[in-house]
Amino acid sequence: MSQSSDARPSSTMESDYPYMVAEGLSIDDLFSGTFQSVLRIEEGALDNRYTHGLTITDVHTCVAVGLYEKNPMNVVAARLGITTATLTSAINKLERLGFVQRERSEADRRTKLVSLTTKGRKVWRAHRLFHERMLKEALAPLSGDEQRVLAIALSKVKAFFDARSTPDASAAASPAALAPKSASEGRNDSWKRA
């Protein structure tokens, strides 16, 4: 007796996760949808008197600068995963609007340090408060055990993506490095080749 085409998984990814198919869930949809929902909620929630006129990218730049830190531009750029040149444009805007300030390092006068102003620290705090409230409400329906399992699973997934998002990951993603070592490892980084 053959299955109808409607009962078959629609992709290789779904066939790898039969539980998800049985529950009518798609890991890809869950990842993408959650990420997009958080961004939409964050943009709406962070449009307040402290952040008015700033984009979510501007807010995240303030967060990357650090609450009471004075960091070289390359440190902030690394936190954001962008180039120093890209960060310079963002910092120019934020400095013009009064959210950040730059000063020369006493240790190395060639180095410019960036820090938040009082106005910028209000943005940092508004962002932190939003995330604390969002997580508290999102996790409230989960039991302690479910929260623990979620935290462990997310930390493993995050480690996977972190390892592939560093500058050195490009070299690791070469065709030779992506070749499977065994049948069970065959799909590890094939998504990067698409």
N, C-alpha and C positions, 0 to 999 in steps of 0.2 A: 504494500500500500504506500503510495507516494504522498508526500506533503504538498499542500498547495504552495504556490510561490509566496503568498502572503505570510505563511508561517515561518519561512526561512529568514535568517538574519540577512539584512541588506548589505552588510559589508564584512570584511575579514575581521575588523575590529570588534564588531558585535558578536561574531562567532567565538571570539576569544573570551568573551564575558557572558556566558549563557545566563547567569543569574540576572544580569542587567536586562537582557532581552526578555526573560520571563516576567520581570517586574515592569516591563515597558519603559525602561530607562536607557538613556544613552550617556555614557561617560563624557563624550565630547560635548553634547548639549549641556550637561551639568556643569562642566568646567567653563565653557564659553558663556553660558547663560548666567552663571553666578558672577563671573568677572564683570560682565556688562551690567548686571543689576547693581552690583556694588558701586561701579563708577557712576551710574545714573543717580543712585541714592546719594552718593558722596557729593556730586555736583550740586544737587538740590539742597542738601543739608548745609553745605559750606558756602552757600550764597547768603551771607549775613553781613551785619555791619562791620565785622572785622575783616572779611574777605571780599567785600563788594568790589567788583571790577577785576578780580583776579580769576584766571582760568584754573582748572584743577592742576594743570602742570605748574603754574606759578605757586600754588599751595604746596605741592609736593617738593618744589625746589626749596621753599622756606623750611620744610620739614628736614630735608637733606642737609641744610646748613647746620642745623642743630640748635637747641634752645639757648644755651649759654656758651656755645663753642665758638672758637675763632679758627677756621680751617682754610688751608690753601685751596685754591680753585680746583686743583686736580683731585683732591679728596672728595669734595662735594660732587664733582663730575662722576667719579667712580661710584659713589653711592647711588647716583641716578642712572648709571650705565650709559652715559653720553660722553661726547668729547668735550674738552675744555672750551673749544671754540663755540660749541652750541650753548654751553653753560654761560659763557660770557654775554651772549645776547640776552639770556634770561635774567642774569644778574644786573645788567645795564637797566633793564626795564624795572626790576624790583627796587633797585637803588634810586632811580628817578621817582618812583612812587613812595619812597620812604620806608620800605620794608627791610632792606638790608643796607649794610655799609661795608666799605672796603678800606683797609689800611695796610700799610707796609709792615712786614714782619721786622721786629727788632733784631732777630737772629740773622736774617738774610734779607737785606733791603730790596733784593730783586723779587722777592715773593710777596704777593698780595694775599692778605687774609680776609675772608668774608665772614660776617657775623650778622645776626638779626638785630634790628632795632627793637624798641619797645613795641612798636606797631607790628613788626614781624613776629615777635614772641606771642602776641595775641593770636595770630594766624596759626602758629605751631600748636598752641593750647586748644584752639577751636578744633583743629584736625584731630588731636589726641582724644579730646572729649567725644567727638563724633565716633571714632573707632571704638572707644570703650563702651559707649552706649549701644552701638550697633552689635557688637559681639555679645554683650550681655543679653540683649533681646533675642538675637539669632540662636544662641545656645540654650536659652531658657527651656525650650521644649525637650531637650536631650537629657537623658539620665547622666549621672556621673560616669558610668561605664561607657556610654555612647560618646561623651565628650572626650574621654581618654583615648578611645579607639580612633575617633576623628583626628585628634591632635597627633597621634602616632602616624596615621596614614598620611595626613597632610605634610608632616615633617619629611617623610620619605619621598613624597611627590615633589616637594619643594627642593629637596636635595638633588633630585634628578634634574630639574630644570636649572637650578643654580649651577650645577656642574657643566651644563651645556651653554650657559649664557656668559661665561667669562671669555676674555680675549683669547686665552689659550685653548678654548674649546674648538675654535676653528680648525686648528691643527689636528685635534683629536677627531674631528668629523671628516677627515680625509677618507676616500674610498677604502684604503687598506685598513684604516682603524675601524671602519664600520663593518667590515666583513665579519660574518658570524663565526664564532669559535666553535659553537656546537648548535645543534638543532634548536635547543631551548633558548639560545641567545639570538636567533636569527632576526628578530624584529627590533632589537634594542634601539637603534638610531635611524631606522629606515625612513622615518618621518622627515628627517633633515634633508634627504635626497630629493624629496618631491618638488 
